[in-house]
Amino acid sequence: MVCNRLAVLRADRGVSRKELAAAVGVNFQTIGYLERGEYNPSVELALKLSEYFGLPLEMIFSLKPLPAISIELLRAKLRKKA
């Protein structure tokens, strides 16, 4: 199963499933399936979502449960300082 942060990112940006689906060229139900982990995105769709949110793929998708995004951002800042 592919874990993702789509629901959190969508809520943070105030974007509906229909708006996100239209932006990346899929049916709004596909976004729901992705958010619930019932469907894995194609590489093309994953890249479109990455581009839409302006985030690297690994900040959106993972094969393991994802930590809170605030922890990821803190880790990225610490890596830049090192």
N, C-alpha and C positions, 0 to 999 in steps of 0.2 A: 504494500500500500504506500502511496505517496502522500506525505503530510504536507499541508500548506497553510499559509496565513491569509488566504484570499478574503475570508469573511472579516478579519480584523482590518486589513488594508482597505477594503471597500467601505467599512463603517467609518474608519478614520477619515476617509476622503469624502464621505457623504454621497457615495455613488450607489445607485440601485443595481440589482442584478441585471435588469433590462439595459441600463445605460452601459454597464461594463460589457455585457454580451454584444451590444451593438458596436462598441468601440473595437472589439477584437474579432468580430465577425462570426459569432456563434449564437445559438439559441439561448435565451435566458435560463432555460432549464439546465443547460450544460454547466453554467456557473454554479447552480445549486448542487448538482451532482459532484462537481469538483470540491466545493466547500464541505460537503458531507463525507468526502472520501470514497464515493461510490463510482468514481470515474477518474482515470489518470489522463492527464493532458498529453496530446501529441507534442513533439518537440516544437513544432511550429506554433502551437497555441501557447505553450510555456514561454517561448520567446516573445510572443506578442504581449502576454501579460506582464512579463518583465519590463518590456519597453513602455507599456502603458503606465506602470507604477514607478518607472525610473529606478528600479532596484535590480541588483544582480539576481540571477535565478536562485542561488543558494540562500537568499534572504526570503524567498517566497516558497520554495519547494525543498523537500528533504525526504530521504528514505527513513529517517528517524524523527520522532516527535521534536518539534521545534521549541527552543526556549523563548521566553518573552522577547519581543523585538527590542525592548529597552536594553536587555542584556546583550543582544547582538550588537547594538550600536555602541555600547560601552566597550565591548571587546574590540570592535573595529578602531575606535579612537585609541585604545591602548596599543594596538599593533602599529598604528601610524607613529606613535611617540617612540616606540622601541627601535 
